[in-house]
Amino acid sequence: MTKPLIGLSISIAKGKKIKPELDNPAIIAEKRDYLYLKDLYTKHILKAGGLPILLPIYKDDALIGRLDGILIPGGDDINPKFYKQDEKIKNNYEEDIKVDFDLWLIEKAIQNNIPLLGICYGLQVMNIYHGGTLFQDLSLCDYSMQHGSYSEPIMHDVNINKNSYLYKIYNNDKISAFSMHHQAICNIGDNLTASAVTNDGIIEAIEYNNQFNIGLQWHPEEQNNQDILWNSFIDKCINK
């Protein structure tokens, strides 16, 4: 059986310095742009039976037409201008060209009925596409739990809505999630459902139209017991 092609959005680091050999005429600049992605995502896709394709940050309908699924993985923060807010706290932002590309990917996934999985940043950009907003930092909202950070991730429970597509995947109304985020959904976007929340009310999962168009605030790629999620994603990509 032909493996489904899963397009993975990647991040860009612009203008990283290198040390050129000044006497080498083949070296033409001191800075380069780099594209990168955590390899755990590709490993889970391969294990579940998919073939991961790293997508260049380039809008091309012909490429979209070849994809069976789309994954928007974790990343840095999103500049609040994308949800029409001024900056309230200084954050490390994804490049605008990357955010704009991911918004385009979400639109194409919906238009072409392509299964979509967003993780952490991926959930947040999905919410923004649908007109939602974010807490720029959890210190700016009322919450009682720790949600971890990149340097100090934690595990916590999330409560899954029994009427959600996510519940059909896990067949469980509570799971343990690997968490490392300092931002979260503030106002949920139009036509989205909060399919999972924490005990303090932070939205941990969203979905569009009760189908596999799902965003997760946690990081299932960091857990060894999430095969049911990856397998369900790939199965849906095969049987759209």
N, C-alpha and C positions, 0 to 999 in steps of 0.2 A: 504494500500500500504506500502511495506517495505521502510523504510527511507534509503536514500543513506548514506553510511559511508564516512565521510570526515576526512582524516588524517591530523592532525595539528602538524607541527614541533614545538618543544619546545626548550627552552634555558637551558643551564646548568651553574650553578655556582659551581665552583670546590673549594674544600678546605675551606669551610666556618667553622669558629670556633664555637664550642659549649662549654658549661661549664660542664664537666663531674663530676659526684659524685665520687670522688677518692676512696671512700670506697665501691663502688658498682662494683663487678667483672663482671657484665653484660655489662658494658660500656667499649668498647675496643679501642676507638680512640677519639681524641679531635677535629677532623675535619670531615666534611661530604660534599658530593656533593649533590646539590639540582637541581631538574628539575622544571621549572616554565613557566607559560604562563599567559598573561593578559586574564581575564575571559570574557571580552567583545566579544572576537572572538567566544567563544563557545555559548554565548547568541545569537549572530546574526545567527550562523549556525542553532541552534535549532529553532529560530523563523521562519527561512526560510524553515524549514522542513527537515533539515539534522540531522545526528547524529554524533557529533564530537568525534573523537578518538585521544587521545594524544599519539603521536608516540614516543616510546623509541628511543634513538640514537643508532640504531642497524640496520644494513643493512640485510634485509630479503626479498627475492623475493616473498615468500609465503604471507607475510603481504601485500605487494604492490598489489598482485592479488586480495585481498579482498576489496580494496579501490575503491570508485566511484569518489572521488575527493581529491585534495591535496591543503592545504593552508600553505604557508610559511609566517608567520606574521612578524611584526616589531621586531627589536632587536638592539643590539649594532653594532659597526662598524666592518668591515671586514679587517683583516690584509692585507696590500697592497702586501704582497708576493704572495697572491692568484691571483693577476693580474700583477705580475712580475715588481713591483715597489719597490723602497726603501721607508722607512718611511720618510715623509716630515713634519709631525706634529704628536704629541703624541695623541692617541685616546684610547678609551676604546673598546677593541676588544671582539667579540664572541670567544669562545674557538675553536681551530682549528678543533676538532672532530665534532663540531656542523656544521661548514661551510662545511667540507668535506661531512657530511651526507646530507646536503641540496643540494649540487651539485649532489649527487647521486639521490636524490629525483627528481630533475629536469630532469635528464637523464631518469629515469624510467617513469615519466609522459609523456615524448615525445615518448618513445618506446612503451608504452602501451595505448597511446591516452587517458590519464586521464586528465580531466580538472584541470588546475593549476591556482591558484591565489596567487600572491606574493604582500606583502604590505611592503613598505619602505625598510627595510633590505631585504625583499623578492624580491623586484624589483632589488636591487643591486646585489644580489647573482645570480639571473637569468641572468643579463647582463654579469657578470663575467663568468658564465658557457659558454656563447656563444662567449667568447673571448674579451669582452668589458672591459673598465677601468672606474675608478671613480675619481672624484675630491676628494682628501682626506679631504678637507675642502673648503667651498664655498669662503673663503677668498683667495684661490689660483686661482680663476677664475674671469672673468668679468661678473658681474650680477648687476642688479639695484634694485631688489626687496628684501624685507625681506622674509625669508622662515621659520622663527620660530625656536624654540629650544624646548627641552624636558621641560625646566622650563618655557618657554614663547611661547607656541604654538600660531599660528595665523590662520586666514582664508584668502585665496586668490583665485582668479579665475584661472582655467586651461582651455586651449583651445583645443578642441578635434577634431582630424582629421576626416572629414566626410566620408572618405573611410575606416575607421578602424572598427574592430569588436567592440571596445569600444563605438563607435557612435551608433551601432545597439542596444546596451544596454541602453544608456541614451537618445537616440534620441534627442540630444541637442549638439550644438558645443561649449557650455561654461557652466561650473558648478563651484560651490564654494567648495573649498576643505580645510580640516583641515590639517595644515602643521606644522611639527616640525622636520626638518632635517638640518644637517650641511654638509652633503655629497650629491653628485649627480652624475649622469652619465656624464662621460667625452666623451669617445669614445663608441658609441653604438655597441653592439655585432653583429656578423654575423647572417644574417637571421632574425633579429629583425626589427620591425618598431616602430618608435616613434609615438604613437597614441595620445599623448597629451603633450603640452608644456605650460609654463607660458609666459607672455608677454616679459620677459627678456631672453627667450630662453632655460631655464632649462627644460630638459626632465622630464615630470611628469608621463608618462605611456608608457609602451612598450608592444608589443605582438608578438607572434611567429606564423607565417604561417596563419595569419588572422583567428585564432580560439581562444577558451577560454583557452589560455595559456598566461595570462595577468599579468603584474606587475604594481603596482601603487606606486608612491612615497608618496602620501598623506595617511591619516589614516581614511578610511571610517568607521571603527569600532567606532570612536569617534563621529560620526554624527548620528542624529536621522532620517535623510531624505535620507538614502542610501539603503532602502529596495529593490529598483529596481536592485541594484548590487547584493546583497545577493540572492535575488530570482532568478535572471538570472543564477548565479553560481550553485545553487542547481538544478534548472531546467535542466541545461546542464549536471550535474552529473547524473541525472535520465535518460536523453535522449541523451546519448553519440552517 
